[in-house]
């Protein structure tokens, strides 16, 4: 699995991008790291510079990600999961008991706790794949989708930009995998210090998800990022960096 390492400090962070992303998702954060920090970001199978797997399922995807996380040369590290990358990260911890000891903190950025209807329509037998390709593989479809989601993003960001370069066969398979996860109650025994960050203008499903995450992990801290939509790393970089690298700061609720 391809990875990119930024910085050479002892405090280690491991980033997993979300749907249709790559290690470049974290570039706004890694552009300027505090002293003493090392940030590792990976390309999930079929993304960026990592070759695709042959029809992966959740178990073998989680196992491969767990192997990559286990290879980190640090006794402990902070795990950063962006959007659906948070779910893949949790599946990897589930697959490797050793990671429960080594991951000392999780930072989950705008994470869904369930598959909302506007993703489920892409999984309707026969028609779903057509809907997906019309929405994300077609330039006009991407433009219309991004325009319709202007309330969930800043004026400068494009929620469909990453789909310009993605392997759509891989992207669709990941959507199927994510929908197969089921209830997040499966992770109730993963008891790790956890911060959840979400944009002030993000999707209603994310806001609904916050309550679901709290029901599973009452100990979490939640941070609402001012003026950000569903892309906090791009839209609220400074706020994300402060919470990520200064975990004892104020603002959780």
C-alpha positions in Angstrom: 0.0 0.0 0.0 1.5 3.4 -1.0 2.1 5.8 1.8 3.5 9.3 2.1 5.4 10.4 5.2 5.5 14.1 6.3 7.8 15.3 9.1 10.1 13.2 11.2 9.0 13.7 14.8 8.2 11.2 17.5 4.4 12.1 17.7 3.0 9.9 14.9 -0.3 10.4 13.1 -1.8 7.9 10.5 -4.3 9.3 8.1 -6.9 7.3 6.1 -8.8 9.2 3.4 -12.4 8.8 2.5 -14.5 7.8 -0.5 -12.7 8.7 -3.8 -9.8 10.3 -2.0 -6.1 9.6 -1.7 -3.2 10.5 0.5 -3.5 14.0 -1.0 -6.6 14.5 1.1 -4.4 15.4 4.0 -2.0 17.8 2.1 -3.6 21.0 3.7 -2.8 19.6 7.1 0.7 18.3 6.3 1.8 21.5 4.5 3.1 22.8 7.8 3.5 20.4 10.7 4.4 21.4 14.2 7.8 20.4 15.5 8.0 16.8 16.7 5.2 15.5 14.5 5.3 12.8 11.8 2.2 12.3 9.6 1.7 9.2 7.5 -1.1 9.2 4.9 -1.9 6.2 2.7 -3.7 5.5 -0.6 -6.3 2.8 0.0 -6.3 -0.1 -2.5 -7.4 1.2 -5.9 -6.7 4.8 -5.0 -3.8 7.1 -5.8 -0.7 5.0 -6.3 -1.9 1.8 -4.6 -3.0 -1.0 -7.0 -6.6 -2.1 -6.8 -7.6 -5.4 -5.1 -9.6 -8.0 -6.9 -13.2 -7.5 -5.7 -12.3 -6.8 -2.1 -14.8 -7.3 0.7 -14.8 -5.6 4.1 -12.8 -8.3 5.8 -9.9 -8.4 3.4 -9.9 -4.6 2.9 -9.8 -4.2 6.7 -7.0 -6.8 7.0 -4.8 -5.1 4.5 -5.3 -1.7 6.1 -4.6 -3.2 9.5 -1.3 -4.7 8.2 -0.3 -1.2 7.0 -1.2 0.4 10.3 0.7 -2.4 12.2 3.8 -1.6 10.2 4.0 1.9 11.7 7.3 2.3 13.5 6.0 3.8 16.7 4.7 2.2 19.8 1.6 4.3 19.7 0.0 6.7 17.3 -3.0 8.8 16.6 -5.4 7.5 13.9 -7.1 10.1 11.6 -10.0 9.0 9.6 -11.7 11.3 7.1 -15.3 10.7 6.3 -15.7 7.0 5.3 -12.0 6.6 6.1 -13.1 6.6 9.7 -15.2 3.5 9.1 -12.4 1.7 7.3 -10.1 2.6 10.2 -12.4 1.1 12.7 -12.8 -2.0 10.7 -9.0 -2.3 10.6 -8.8 -2.0 14.4 -11.6 -4.7 14.7 -9.4 -6.9 12.5 -6.2 -6.5 14.5 -6.4 -6.7 18.3 -2.9 -5.4 18.5 -4.1 -2.0 17.2 -6.4 -1.5 20.2 -3.2 -1.1 22.2 -1.2 0.9 19.7 -3.9 3.5 18.7 -3.9 5.9 21.6 -6.3 8.4 20.0 -8.7 8.6 17.1 -9.8 11.8 15.3 -12.8 11.1 13.0 -13.6 13.9 10.6 -17.2 14.3 9.4 -17.9 10.5 9.8 -21.2 8.9 8.7 -22.6 6.4 11.2 -25.0 4.9 8.6 -25.6 4.9 4.9 -28.1 7.7 4.1 -30.7 7.4 1.4 -28.8 9.5 -1.2 -26.1 6.9 -1.2 -28.4 3.9 -1.0 -30.1 4.9 -4.3 -26.8 4.0 -6.0 -27.1 0.5 -4.7 -30.5 -0.3 -6.1 -30.2 -3.5 -8.2 -29.8 -2.8 -12.0 -30.5 1.0 -11.8 -28.2 2.0 -9.0 -25.0 1.7 -11.0 -26.5 3.8 -13.8 -27.4 6.4 -11.2 -23.9 6.4 -9.8 -22.2 6.8 -13.2 -24.6 9.5 -14.3 -23.8 11.4 -11.1 -20.1 10.9 -10.6 -18.5 9.7 -13.8 -20.2 12.3 -16.0 -18.8 15.9 -15.9 -22.2 17.4 -16.2 -23.5 15.1 -13.5 -20.7 16.2 -11.2 -21.3 19.9 -11.9 -25.1 19.5 -11.2 -24.3 17.5 -8.0 -21.8 20.0 -6.7 -24.2 22.9 -7.5 -27.0 21.2 -5.7 -24.8 20.8 -2.6 -23.7 24.4 -2.3 -25.3 24.7 1.1 -23.0 21.8 2.4 -19.7 23.4 1.2 -17.9 26.7 1.0 -18.1 28.7 -2.3 -14.5 27.7 -3.1 -14.7 23.9 -2.7 -16.0 21.2 -5.0 -17.6 18.2 -3.4 -17.2 16.1 -6.5 -13.7 17.1 -7.6 -12.0 13.9 -6.4 -14.2 11.9 -8.7 -12.5 13.3 -11.8 -9.5 11.0 -11.3 -11.0 8.0 -9.5 -11.3 4.5 -10.8 -15.1 4.4 -10.8 -15.2 0.6 -10.6 -13.2 0.8 -7.4 -15.3 3.7 -6.1 -18.5 1.9 -6.6 -17.1 -1.2 -4.9 -16.1 0.8 -1.9 -19.7 2.2 -1.7 -20.9 -1.4 -1.6 -18.4 -2.3 1.1 -19.3 0.7 3.3 -23.0 -0.1 3.0 -22.2 -3.7 4.2 -20.8 -2.5 7.6 -24.2 -2.3 9.2 -24.6 -1.0 12.8 -21.7 0.9 14.4 -22.6 -1.0 17.6 -20.2 -3.6 16.3 -17.4 -1.2 17.5 -18.8 -0.5 21.0 -15.9 -2.4 22.6 -13.2 -0.2 20.9 -12.5 2.1 23.8 -10.0 4.6 22.6 -9.9 8.4 23.3 -11.9 9.8 20.4 -12.5 13.3 19.0 -15.1 13.8 16.3 -14.9 16.9 14.1 -17.8 18.0 11.9 -18.5 21.0 9.7 -21.1 23.6 10.9 -22.8 23.3 7.4 -22.3 19.6 6.9 -25.0 17.1 5.9 -27.9 16.4 8.2 -27.0 12.7 8.2 -23.6 13.6 9.8 -25.4 15.6 12.5 -27.7 12.6 13.1 -24.6 10.4 13.1 -23.1 12.4 16.0 -25.9 11.2 18.3 -25.3 7.6 17.1 -21.6 7.8 17.8 -22.3 9.2 21.3 -24.6 6.3 22.1 -21.8 3.9 21.2 -19.0 5.9 22.9 -20.3 8.3 25.6 -16.7 9.4 26.2 -16.1 11.2 22.8 -15.5 14.9 22.4 -17.3 16.6 19.5 -16.0 19.7 17.8 -18.2 21.8 15.4 -16.0 23.6 12.8 -17.1 27.1 12.1 -18.3 27.9 8.5 -17.1 24.5 7.2 -19.2 22.1 5.2 -18.5 18.4 4.5 -14.8 19.1 3.6 -13.3 20.5 6.9 -9.7 19.7 6.0 -10.1 22.1 3.0 -12.6 24.5 4.5 -11.4 24.8 8.1 -7.8 23.7 7.9 -6.6 25.8 10.8 -9.3 24.6 13.1 -8.6 20.9 12.2 -4.9 21.4 12.7 -5.4 23.0 16.2 -7.6 20.2 17.4 -5.5 17.5 15.8 -2.1 18.7 17.1 -3.3 20.4 20.3 -5.7 17.9 21.8 -5.9 19.5 25.2 -7.4 22.7 23.8 -10.9 24.0 24.5 -13.9 23.5 22.2 -15.2 20.0 22.7 -18.8 19.6 23.7 
